[in-house]
Amino acid sequence: MKHGPIALVDENCAVVFIATKDELYEKVLSNMQEVKARRGKVIAIADEENENLKAIADYIIKVPKTIPELSPLLTIVPLQLLAYYIADAKGLDVDKPRNLAKSVTVE
């Protein structure tokens, strides 16, 4: 989180982190602390065994610990559900995404 994105963080901003214990874990923790320093809300998706995040994250969504190769498959599920429920709460039609025709080309 450098320059532009971190400048957008304030007390009304929530940032979602995938904080599984891998080679980038320490950098993710550092970014979480930067968000907290700017009074942003931290939502972490983490391994169920990870107790270190309680001091940093406002909300923790736990996923089962697995091998690194399967971790993306487990962390994507809560991200998809979060996107669905946010769109639904905003009153958006989740079955008809906006601007889909602009990003999908049919041949």
Number of C-alpha atoms within 10 A of each C-alpha: 13 7 7 8 8 14 11 12 19 15 11 9 13 15 14 16 18 18 24 25 16 11 9 10 13 12 12 19 18 12 16 24 17 15 25 19 11 15 15 21 21 21 20 24 23 24 21 13 12 15 10 10 18 11 8 17 22 14 14 21 16 18 18 13 16 13 9 12 7 10 19 13 10 17 20 13 11 14 15 11 11 13 12 15 13 13 14 12 9 8 9 14 11 13 7 8 10 11 8 9 9 7 8 8 7 5 3
